[in-house]
Structure formats: structure tokens, C-alpha cells
């Protein structure tokens, strides 16, 4: 075979391999979303990807590694690091950064993506945690967490590794996690939080003001004590 033909064949093989890998990732996302990790099978994933079951091992090293990749991809699609970084590094007041950050979270949980596999996979992992979260934590959660911690640290007036920052971060994202997991039930119980009643902008503003008030109280706990002769 001529050298040029060999290069063409190798290039075609690489393209075919990349296409198969992408198909397996998409099919895996759909299957994990539908059945959960424990009940998903490589056979079903391969069937939906229109390939053979051995392809899961060949391209990912097994269904566990495929699930790790699916988790990371799901988080990436729901919340892009680049978008968050653009907000966190903008030359604006830290409080405005926080408002925009919360706005991005609200948009994620209220865009009607609850029927998409990325949202379903993440919700399943939150409700029924698996031991296969390492890649998600390493590649997606930790970098994004660092961005939020940096913003909150600026508002509170401490270093990002201060315990108050982690507490503030939990209070910031918890409402959005709740909406991601149980938006319909929350809206039924508290109609004022429904999409038909409260716009994304209104919900963002309310969560922002509530969070900012909490951060202000946290900041008071790290202020130096006022001396007796210091004016009020």
C-alpha cells in the first residue's frame, strides 16, 4: 500500500474511532439517565450507539470509566467553566459577580432541561451517589468551586480557604441544587417559586439579596473587635 494511502486509512480510522466514542458517550448518557449506573449495561449502551459491546471497553476501558466521562460531560454541558470564569474574572464589583453567578445557576435549573440526559444523570448522582465521581470532582467541580470561592472570599473579606467561604458557598448553591433535583415538587408546594409565577431575573435577585445578607453576617464574625473608645 502506498504511503499516502496508509495515511488516509489511518486518518479515516481515527475519525471513525472518534465518532464511535462520541456515540457511546451520548448513548451512555441516555442509558445512565434512564436506568442509573447500577442497572445500565454495556450491551444496551452499545446497542443504542449502533456498535458492539466490546467497543465500551476498547474506547473507555469499561462501563465505570464511561460513566465517569458521562458525569464530567454532563456537568460541562450544564455549566461551562469558561462561562463561569468569564464572570469570575470580569473587572466588576464582586457583588455583581455573585449576582451573575447566581443568575447562571438559575438559568441552568430553569431552562427546561430536566428531560435532557445531562440533568438527569447529575440528579441521579446527587440522589444516589456512586463511587465513580472522581473525574467529575477533579475536572469540573473543583475548578468551578474555586471560582465561586474566590468571589465569596472577596465579599466576606477573607482568604478563599477560610471555613466561612465554604459555608457561604453551600448556602449559595443549595437552593439551586434543590430546584435542580425537585423543581416540580418545589413549585407545587411553593407556587411563588414556579416558572409561571417568578421570572429567572426575579428569582436571581431574591436569591442574590438573601445570599448577600447571609454573607454580610458571616463577614461580621471576622471583623476585629471594636475598642471601647472607638466611635460607632
SULTASUL-V421824 format. One record per pair of residues at least 4 apart in sequence whose C-alpha atoms are under 7 Angstrom apart, sorted by the first residue. I is the first residue (numbers start at 0). J is the second residue. Records with the same first field share a line. If there is no record, write none. Layout:
I = J  J
This chain:
0 = 4  5
1 = 5
2 = 6
3 = 7
4 = 8
5 = 9
6 = 10
7 = 11
8 = 12
9 = 13
10 = 14
11 = 15
12 = 16
13 = 17
14 = 18
15 = 19
16 = 20
17 = 21
18 = 22
19 = 23
20 = 24  58
21 = 25
22 = 26  48
23 = 27  44  45  48
24 = 28  69
25 = 29
26 = 30  44  47  48
27 = 31  44  69
28 = 32  69  116  117
29 = 33  116
30 = 34  39  44
31 = 35  36  39  120
32 = 116  119  120
34 = 38  39
35 = 39  123
40 = 44
41 = 45  52  55  62
42 = 46  52
43 = 47
44 = 48
45 = 49  50  51  52
46 = 50  51
50 = 54
53 = 57
54 = 58
55 = 59  60  61  62
56 = 60  61
59 = 64  65
60 = 64
61 = 65
62 = 66
63 = 67  131
64 = 68
65 = 69
66 = 70
67 = 71  131  132  134  135
68 = 72
69 = 73
70 = 74  120  121  135
71 = 75  134  135  139
72 = 76
73 = 77  117  118  121
74 = 78  117  139
75 = 79  139
77 = 107  117
79 = 83
80 = 84  143
81 = 85
82 = 86
83 = 87  100
84 = 88  146
85 = 89
86 = 96  99  100
87 = 96  146  150
91 = 95  96
92 = 96
93 = 97  150  153  154
94 = 98  154
95 = 99
96 = 100  150
97 = 101  150
98 = 102  207
99 = 103
100 = 104
101 = 105  203  207
102 = 106  203
103 = 107
104 = 108  175
105 = 109  175  199  203
106 = 110  199
108 = 175  178  179
112 = 118
113 = 118  119
114 = 119
115 = 119
116 = 120
117 = 121
118 = 122
119 = 123
120 = 124
121 = 125
122 = 126  180
123 = 127
124 = 128  129
132 = 136
133 = 137
134 = 138
135 = 139  140
136 = 140  141
137 = 141
138 = 142
139 = 143
140 = 144
141 = 145
142 = 146
143 = 147
144 = 148
145 = 149
146 = 150
147 = 151
148 = 152  159  164  168
149 = 153  159
150 = 154
151 = 155  164
152 = 156  157  158  159  164
153 = 157
155 = 214  215  217  218
156 = 218
157 = 161
159 = 164
160 = 164
162 = 166
163 = 167  217
164 = 168
165 = 169
166 = 170
167 = 171  214
168 = 172
169 = 173
171 = 210
172 = 176
173 = 177
174 = 178
175 = 179
176 = 180
177 = 181
178 = 182
181 = 185
182 = 186
183 = 187
184 = 188
185 = 189
186 = 190  192  193
191 = 196  197
192 = 196  197
193 = 197
194 = 198
197 = 201  202
198 = 202
199 = 203
200 = 204
201 = 205
202 = 206
203 = 207
204 = 208
205 = 209
206 = 210
207 = 211
208 = 212
209 = 213
210 = 214
211 = 215
212 = 216
213 = 217
214 = 218
215 = 219
216 = 220
218 = 222
225 = 229
